[in-house]
Every structure is written in structure tokens, then in C-alpha cells.
Amino acid sequence: MNPLNVVRSIRRYTGKMQTLRNEARTERFLNSLPADIRKDIGWPDRFGKRAFN
């Protein structure tokens, strides 16, 4: 296997992991908001699970 392909695969994997961590952090933040603010922005009703993929 070409070493460049290995590096590319590792970067792709770490990028996906970073995206998953960011999504989880954002979801935790939104869930920590007061109920009235969540209702005003439509969270989570307007956004399905994993809506950004």
C-alpha cells in the first residue's frame, strides 16, 4: 500500500471523528439551553437525528 494512501486514510478518519465530536458537543450545548429558548429555535423538533449528514 502506498504510504500516501495510508496518510490520506488516517486524515479522513480523524476528520470524521472530529466531526462526530463537534456534533455531539453542539447537541449537548443545545440541550443545555433553557426550554423556552430551545422552543424558539425549534430544537429538537425541526432537526432530525444526524440532520447534517
C-alpha positions, -999 to 999 in steps of 0.1 A, spaced: 0 0 0 12 34 -9 23 54 22 4 85 8 -28 64 8 -23 55 44 -18 91 55 -49 101 35 -70 74 51 -58 84 86 -66 121 79 -101 112 66 -107 90 97 -96 117 121 -116 143 102 -148 122 106 -141 116 143 -136 154 148 -170 160 130 -187 135 153 -172 151 184 -183 186 172 -218 174 165 -221 158 200 -207 190 216 -233 211 197 -261 188 207 -251 189 244 -250 227 242 -284 230 226 -299 205 251 -285 226 280 -303 257 269 -335 267 288 -367 251 274 -381 284 262 -350 292 241 -350 256 227 -387 261 217 -379 294 200 -352 279 178 -372 247 172 -348 223 189 -350 194 186 -384 193 167 -372 209 135 -339 189 134 -339 152 130 -312 130 143 -280 135 123 -297 160 100 -264 175 88 -251 143 71 
